Amino acid sequence: MSNDKKPFIVEGKLSDNERLKAESRHLRGTIEQDLKDELTGGFTADNFQLIRFHGMYQQDDRDIRPERAKQKLEPLHNVMLRARLPGGIITPDQWQVIDKFAADHTLYGSIRLTTRQTFQFHGVLKPEIKKMHQTLNKAGIDSIATAGDVNRNVLCTSNPIESELHLEAYEWAKKISEHLLPKTRAYAEIWLDGEKVESTEDEVEPILGDNYLPRKFKTTVVIPPQNDVDVHANDLNFVAIEENGKLVGFNVLVGGGLAMTHGDTSTYPRKADDFGFISLKDTLAVAEAVVTTQRDWGNRVNRKNAKTKYTLERVGVENFKAEVEKRAGISFQESRPYTFTSRGDRFGWVEGIDGKYHLTVFIENGRILDFPERTLKTGCLEIAKIHQGDFRLTANQNLIIAGVPADQKDVIEKLAREHGLIEADTSQQMLDSMACVSLPTCPLAMAEAERYLPEAVRRMEDILTAHDLADESIIFRITGCPNGCGRAMLAEIGLVGKGPGKYNLHLGGNREGTRIPRMYRENIGEDEIFAEIDTLVTKWSDERQAKESFGDFVIRAGIIKPVVDSARDFYE
């Protein structure tokens, strides 16, 4: 790093993650040796962290951990893999491959659609890990850089107004993903039996650097008026600007993020700043410049303050923006106008401009599995066997069966209905609710989320019905911890896990996803939460203005103070 950057470098002892990245030989560590160790089902020492750069997290089933301890057995270690699917598009042939692997080689047999617009395998034991990567590779899929201190899976709007913009935006999502990938050959060497590099000293990481980024980094491409990727949850966002139906460039938003730490007021959710407009030709240069500026200026001493949002707060938005302009060799133009009107998925059939049809189906919590009354996994497989288009995974954990010819609509819909992928009684409240995975597999989970969501939504539905609001809904999200995966910090009502059966209740987000909610009650149980919600919905029903959303009402009525500057007033 040159001397002119030193004023923005945090001095102090580097976090231990910086040591392990520096010593990892460009993410190799001793992962290969660990794979051969049959004495444990897990990864040891630094490798526990390094496998994240290869798209995996080590987990165990916390429901059975006590019983295994009684039997003097180690936890049932396994890995969760998150695939890299820029824009969330997957072919029917690829779907059949992942369906078979989930059925034959995972503990749970499910495919999990995630808020990162991709799929996850849960419960892969150590002997199956290499097979998993090689199976995916043969199908044209990898998991490079979907976790760890790198740019992760690049999101792209799944549900645009029907136009030619989606294909262009999707192509940019792929280009950005490829441009920002690690250049190390470690993934191919370890998992695909690739030819080994004789000396890792000859390898160069021109964008990410030899120590990679200070913290995880998330990027999106979004097409207004839909904010289905929740731009303010991400470090870098490219907002598509069109003229006469053609994509002409992007507004660039930098520094969003939702994660925080309970009890640590130096951490907070933050909205992204709009840096301005760029032409298409400058897209990759700007993406690279934002990443390298964060690489050089980010906090490598305290990981809790290492994300881009904290770098902007520390060095100043204008200083960060000026550095990006210098590195990219551009000047941001004044932002072009755009409006977000919604962020949910549009369920049912929609006709595209090419005369083909797209069917969006609701997947509760993104969990594709065969249940007694809903054989979702079998249904998706049967559709994949005959589908002539592709599948689009949404950032709201749902599935789009896209590019269906008119003469195939009836057979696709028949299969979807037979297997419970289309249900007439799914409420709008359920469609507008979401949860992270949480227990039993996530090691960070403090409270239930995915498993609790159906009950919580039923209670929400009962409250709305009791107040003659059954046709209304509230953006409602639950996360098992404050790490932000379920994006509760952009909900009208957000529950953030604090402990078993206990949550912080946040209010005041909006339906467009452009306002952060504030904590209303701390560390309260489920009955108390819904008593509060019932009281608030009563007031909303009695006092709301025409078509006023719940989130807007609690702000206007003075029930909760809006978060104007999350870095300064989130905890007021």
N, C-alpha and C positions, 0 to 999 in steps of 0.2 A: 504494500500500500504506500502511496506517495505521501509526502509530508503535508500536502495541502488538505488531506482528508483527516489528519490527526485530531483537529478540534472536535470532530463528531464521533470519535472512537471512545467507547467507555473503557476507562482504565480499571484495573483490578485483576484479581485472580480469575482466570477463565473457568467456566463451568466444566465439569468432568466430561460432558458430552463433547466438548471441543477436543479434549485429549483423545477420546476414543476414536473420533473421526480422523484426527491427525495420524493416529497409529494404525488405522484400519487398512492401509495399503489400498486406498480407493475402494473402500466398502467390502473388502474381502474378509478381513479379520481371520478368524479360524473357524469360519462357518462349515467348511468342508470336513474338518476334523470332528466338529460337533455332530454332524450328520451320522458319523460312523460310531458314535458313542452310544452303545445300547444300554448303559447303566442308568440313563435318565431319558425321559421323553421330552425334555426341554432343552433350551439353549443356555449356555453358561456365559458368565462374565460379560464382556462387551458385545458378544454376538446376540444377546437378548435384545439390544438396541439396534444393532446393525441389520438384522433381518427386516427391520421396518423399511429401510431404503430399498429393499427388494419386494416391498408390498405386503409384508406380513406382520402380524402382532402375535406374540405368544400369549395364550390365554389358558384358562382351565375352567371346568364347570364348578362354580362356587356352590351350587346346590349340594354336590356330593363331596365337597372338600372335607367337611368334618368327619364323615364316615370313613373316608380313605385315611385320614389322620389316625383314627381309632385303630385301623388295620395296619398302621405303621407303613403306609404307602405314601409316596409323594403325590401331590395333586396330579390329576389327569391332564398333563400338559398336552396342548395341541396348538395349532395356529389358525388364525383367521387370515384369509387372503383377500385383498381388494384388487380387482382387475383394473387395468388402464384402458378406458374406453372414452376417448375425447368425444364430447357431444352425445355420449350414451347410445350410439348406434351399434347394433349387433345383428348378424345375419341369422336366418333360420338354421342353417347348417351349424353355425357356431353355438346356437342355443341348444341344439341336440347334443353337442359335445359336453357343454357344461351341465346339462341335465343328467347325463349318464354319470359324469364324474361325481356330482353331488350325491346321486343315489348309491353308487358303488364304493365311494372312498371317503365319505365324511361321516362324522358321528351323528349328525342331525338330519342329513338327507335333503336339506333345504337349499334354495337359492335366495339370497337376501338382496333386494334392491335397496340402494342407499341414497342418502341425501347428497352424495357426491356423484350421482348420475352414473353409477356403475353397479356391478354385482359383487357380492362377497360370498366366499365359501366359509363356513364356520365348522370347526371341529375336524381339522385335518391332522392326523397323527404323523409323527416324524417319519416313519417308513414310507408314507405316501406323498411327502412334500415334493420330492424331485419328480415323481410321476405327474403330480399336478402341474408343475411348471412345463414339463415337456408335452403334456396333453394340450395345454392351452397354447403353447408355441406352435404346435402342428396345426391348430385351428386359427392361427394368426392373431393370438391375444397374448399379452404379457402383463406383468404387474410391476414393471419398472417405475420407481419413484411415485408410487401411490401412497406412500407414507414416509416418515422421516423428514429431515431438514432439506427439502427440495421443493420444486414446484410440482404440485400434485395433479390429479386428473383434471383436465380442463373442461369446465361445464359449458354448455351451449343451450340456448332456449329451445325447448322441445315443441312448444305449442305456439308458433307464431301465427299472425294473420296469414292466411294462405297466399304466399307470394314466392318469388324466386329467391328471396333473401335468405331463407333457411339454409339452402344448399351452400350459398356463399359463406354464411356465418359459420356453418359446420366445417367447411374447408379451412377457415381461419383458425378455428379451435384446434384442428389437427395440426396445422402448421406451427402454432404456438407451442403445443405440447411437444412436438418433435424438436423444435428449436431449443427448448429449455431442458431437455432430458440430460441426465448425467452421461458423460462420454466414456466412463470406465467400462471395461469389458467384464467386470466382476459377475454380472448377472449371467451372461452367456457361459462364462467359465464354470461357475458353480452349479447352475441348474440345467444347462443345455449341453454340458460336456464340450464346451467350446475350447478352441486352442488357447492355451495359457500364455499370458504376456510374460516374457522373460524377466523384465524389470519394470515394476510399476512406476519407477522414477521417470520413465519415458512418457507415461500417460499425462495428459493435460486436461484440466477441466476449465476451459476458457471462460465459461459463464458462471458456473456454480462455485468454482474455486476448489482448491485442494481440501479445504475444511467444510465445503458445501455451505449452505445457508445457516444463519444463526438459529432459525426456527422454521417450522412448516410454512408453506407459501401456497395460496390458493388463487386460481385465475378463472375468470368466466368470460364468455361472449354472450351478450344478451340483446334481444330484439324487442324494443318497445312496441306496443304498450304493455307487454307481459314481463313481469319481473319474477318469472318462475325459478330463477337461479338464486334469488335473494342476494343482490349485488353487495349489500352492506355487510354480508357475512364473509367477504373475500378481500384479499390483499390487493388484487389487480382486476379491473373489470373493463371490458371493451363494449361500450354501448353503441349498437349499430345505428348509423344515421343514413337514411335513404332519401333519394331525390328521384322523383318520377319512377318509383319502383326499383331503383338500382341502388346498391350499396356504394356509398361514396367515401365513407370513412367511419371513424369511431370517436366518441367522447371517451376519455380515459379517466376512470375513477380509481383512486389508490387509497389504501389504508383502512379498509373495513375489517372487522373481526368481532366475534361474539364471546370468546372464551374469557373467563375470569377465575379468580380463586376466592373461595369463601373466606371472609375475614381479612383479605388483603386489599386495601383500598387503592393500592398502586396498580391494580388490575381492574379492567372494566371493558364492557362492550363499546365499540366505536363505529360510527358511520364512515364510509369512504368519502374522500374529498375529490371533487371534480377538477382535474388538472386542465381540461380543455380538449379541443378537437384536433385530430390528426388525420391525414390522408391515408389511404390503404397502404401505399408503398412504404410508409414509416412504421407499420404495425410491429413487425418483428424487432426492429431497432429499438422501439420504445419499450416493448416487453423486456428485452434484454437489459436496457438501461435501468428500468425500475428494479429488476432482480439484482443487478450488480451493485446498484447503489445501496439496496438493503443488505446485500452480502458484505459490503465494506463498512457500512455505518451502523448496522444492527448491533444490538447488545449481546455480546458473547460472554458476559460475566454473569448476568442474571437471566435465566431462561424464561422466567415468568414475565419479563419485560423485553423479550427478544423479538416479538413479531413486528411487522411493518407498522402497525398502528402506533406502537410505542415509539418507534424511530421517528415518525412524523411529529409526534408530540414533543419529543426531546430536541430534535434539530430544527423544527419549524417547517411547516408545509411549503413555504416559498423557497427555502433553502433546498429541500428535497427535490422540488419541482425543477429548480434551476439546474441542479446536478443532472437530473434526467435529461433535460434539454441539451446540456453540454455533451453528455455521453452519447446521446442518440443523434446529435447534430441537427436538431430541429428546434422550432419554436412552437409551442402549443398555440393554436388559434383559439378565439373565443368559442366557448361551448355552443354547440347547436341545440336548439330547443327539442325536447322530447318529454313524453309523459308516461308514467306507469299508471295503469288503471286496475291491474289485478296481478295475481301471481299464482293462482291455482291452476290445476290442469282442467282441461275442458273434456268432460267425459261423454262417451257415446261417439257416434259417427260424425265426421267432418269431411267434406269433399275438398280435395286439393285442386289447384289450378290446372293440373294435368289430367283431370277427370278420374283420378284414383282416390280411394277413400282411406281414412285413418280412423281406427277405433281405439279410443283410450279407455282402459279398464282400471278400476280401483283395486289396489293391492293393499290390504290392511297392514300397515307397518312395513310394507315391502317384502313380507315373508311369503315366498312361494313354496308351498308345501301342500300335500294332500291332507285335508281335514275331513272328518266324518261327513259333513254336509257340503263341503266345497273342495273338490279335487282340483285345486288350482294348478299344481305342478303337472299333473297328467294332462289337463286342458291345454296348458301352454305347449307341452310337448306335441300333442296331437295337432295343434295349429301350426307349429313349426314344421311338421312333416309335409304340410300342403301349402304353406304360405309362400307367395311369390314375391313379396316385398321384403321389408326388414322390420326389426323391432327397435323401438326407441325407448330407452329407460329415462324416466324423468327425474329431476332433482327433488321431486315430492314423493319419490318412492313408488311411482305408478308405472304402468306399462302401456305403450302405444303399439298397436299392430298396424304398421304403416304401409302405404303403397298397395292397397288391396284393389284389384280390378273389380269393376262393377259386377261382373258375373260370378265373383267369388264371395261377395258380401254375405249372402244368405248362409253359405256353409260355414264361414268363419263365425258369424253371429250364433249359429246353432251350436257349434262347439263351445263357444264362450258361455252361453247360457246353460248348457248341459253340465258344465264343470264349475259353475258358480263364479265365473269371471265377470258376469253381468248379473246383478241382483237388483230387483225392483225396489226393495225396501231399504237400501243403503241411504241413510239420511244425509242431508247437506252438511250437518255438523260433523259427521264422520268423515266426509270428503275433505273438510277443512281442518282436520286434526292430524297430528303427526307426533311420532316419538322416536327416540334413538333406541338402539338395541338394549343397552344397559344390562341388568342381571338376566341370566346367571353368568354370562361369559365375559363381559367387559370388566377389566380389573379396576377401572376408575369409578365404577358405579357405586353410588351411595344409597340410591333408592330405585324402586322399579320404574320402568318407563314403558317399553314395548308391551310387557305382559299386563301392565295396569291400564293402558290406554282404552281398551274396549269398555271396561267398567266405568272409567272416568267419563267417557263420551256418553254412555247411557245416562249417567247422572246429569250431564249437561243437557241432554235431550229432554229428560224429565222436567228440568227447570224451565227450559224454553217452552215446552208444551203447556206447562202450568200457567204461563203468562201469555198464552195465545201467540207465541212466537215460533211455532213449530216449523214454519217455512223460512225462518231466519237462521243464521249461523254466526259463530264467532271463531276467528282464527285462534286455534287452541293447540298448544304444543307442550310436550313433557320431555324433560331430559333428566337422566339419572344422576347427573353431576353438572358442575358449572362449565364444563369444557366446550359446550356449544354445538355438539353434533346434531341435535334435533332442532336447532335454530329457535329455541324458545325466546331468545332475546330479540326476536322480530315478530312476536305474536301479540295479539290483542290480550290474550290471557296466556301467560307462560308459567309453568311449574318447573322449578329447578330443584333437583334432589338434594337434600341436606342430610338425610339419615333414613333408616328403615321406616317407611310410612310417613316421612316428614319432608315438606317442600317449602321453598320460598315462593310466595305468590307474587307475580309481576303483572302489572296492568299498564295499558296505554299505548301499545303498538297500534299500527293501522293496517288496513287491508292491503295496501300497496307495498308494504314492507319497507317503508322509508322512515319509520320512527321506532326508536328503542323504548321498550317499556321500563317502568321503574318498579322497584320492589314496594309492594303494598303491605304485605305481612310476612314475617320471617319465621321459618321453622315451625310450621303448623301442620297438624294432621289432616287426614283426608276429609273427615266429617266437618271440621272447622273450615276447610277450604271451600267446600260446597255450600256451607251455610253463608259464607261471605259472598260467594258467587250468586246465590239465590237473592240475597239482599240487593246486590248491585243490579242484577237483571230486573228486579222489581222496579227499581228507580228508572232504569233504561226504558222499560215498557211504559211507564207512566209519564216520563218527561222528555222522551226523545223527540228530536225534530224530524221532519220528513226524511225517511230513508237513512237516518243517521246511524252509522255503525257503532258497535259497542265501544271500540277503542276511542273513536272520536268523542263519544258521549262522556266517557269518564274524564277526559281532558276538559271538555267544555264545561261540565258540571262542577269542576274543581275537586273531584274525588281524588285525582292524582295529578301531580305537577308534571308537565311534559319534560322529557330529557332534551335539552337544547344543545348542550355541549357535554358529551358523555365523559370526556376526560376530566371535566371540572365539576359537574353537578349531578352525576349519576347517583352519588351517595348522599345528596342533600335531603 
